[in-house]
């Protein structure tokens, strides 16, 4: 958070910027949007990793064996609300929708902190997910409407820091709170920051609606939310219940059926809930393909490493989080550099090179042993963060380069939907490998069991290499000429 604030504070508005008064000083409106959005985005993304650390403590305190639904309830709620967020922002206004989402997330966080039963906690996590599902799509639409195309790389730099740093910081903060305080502070820590962002947004954000939003697409609402929720549920349960279990196959099959019907209906209506026709845009389609495999690999490997550190090396959650944390520094450093060189180098070379380098870095993880120095692991995490920052900033900047401003909300819903499936897919595949080799079991007893689990960890990392290589492959076919609007100089844009 401090780094993002420093980045924003050091950027002085150009003479052509739209200025507003904030705390008695002039501030470019685009940075007002960035400040509110980044604050909310950081909390939303960190919440997906910070809670995992506290699950054993919560299970013990609330006397439950269903603690996984604390995470799953939030994830499924995200899945239902992500597809609808673009239409809601266009129809009712981006400011109103974004602040409603932030308020729902805040109330849900506070309520989770005071939950006295597992049922209450799961219900309040679902409320959190209502807000979390809408924050990112609506926020990115606001951000890219505030920033002209020539400054998308600058905006993406600010966005990528919390996007990639929050998953690394979540386990550290979660481990520290769980070890030294009551687990309820995992949720309550969100409240003061969210309230400040909410107050700032109410005072300074501007409303924006699209006259082309149209009426509510009820079929699209039901099918998109149902398809994504059921597919995400099947992917989440597959590694635990088994991919051949009736529950997993049933929900997965119905989810895919919903998705097929959704495509048919959405392509035939004038104002669909999910504007699938945007995938006909070459650059947007290619960036979605890159993003799917990139995020599957990034968060998939981020999931695997703590299992290795905690289940095989027996580090506690705080030690594990501190070992993986250097990745955040790598992301921050390379994101700043990528934003500066984007216009000269272009998205194709930055993305292809960044993801290929990340694949090489992850390949080194396959050589980890039970005695590998933790400092070497920290160095590898730093290296991976450097590679990912170089790749993710241009991906975010280029994704919407050829999308008309009026379609930013629908495009961000589609992009976020793909991203949520990519996250679930990546973790499901790698968790299945770990599960089959016993690497998810914290109670490994014999040396043979530990060695077998280590083999599973190596295979999971190898699949992470494959994901990164696939992202690099699809990035190679991106045309810089398609993203030329985002590669223009600021001087040229002002002129």
Secondary structure, DSSP 4 states (H G I P E B T S, - for coil): -HHHHHHHHT-PPPTTS-EEEETTEEEEHHHHHHHHHHHHHHHHHHHHHHHHHHHHHHHHHHT-S-THHHHHHHHHHHHHHHTTHHHHHHHH-HHHHHHHHHHHHHHHHHHHHT--SHHHHHHHHHHHHHHHHHHHHHHHHHHHHHS-GGGHHHHHHHHHHHHHHHHHHHHHHHHHHHHHS-TTHHHHHHHHHHHHHHHHHHHH------TT--S--HHHHHHHHHHHHHHHHHHHHHHHH-TTSHHHHHHHHHHHHHHHHHHHHHTTSSS-SS-GGGGGSHHHHHHHHHHHHHHHHHHHHHHHHHHIIIIIS---HHHHHHHHTHHHHHHHHHHHHHHHHHHHH-HHHHHHHHHHHHHHHHHHHTT--TT--HHHHHHHHHHHHHHHHHHHHHHHHHHTTTS-GGGHHHHHHHHHHHHHHHHHHHHHHHHHHHHHTTTT-TT--SHHHHHHHHHHHHHHHHHHHHHHHHHHHHHHT--GGGGHHHHS-HHHHH-
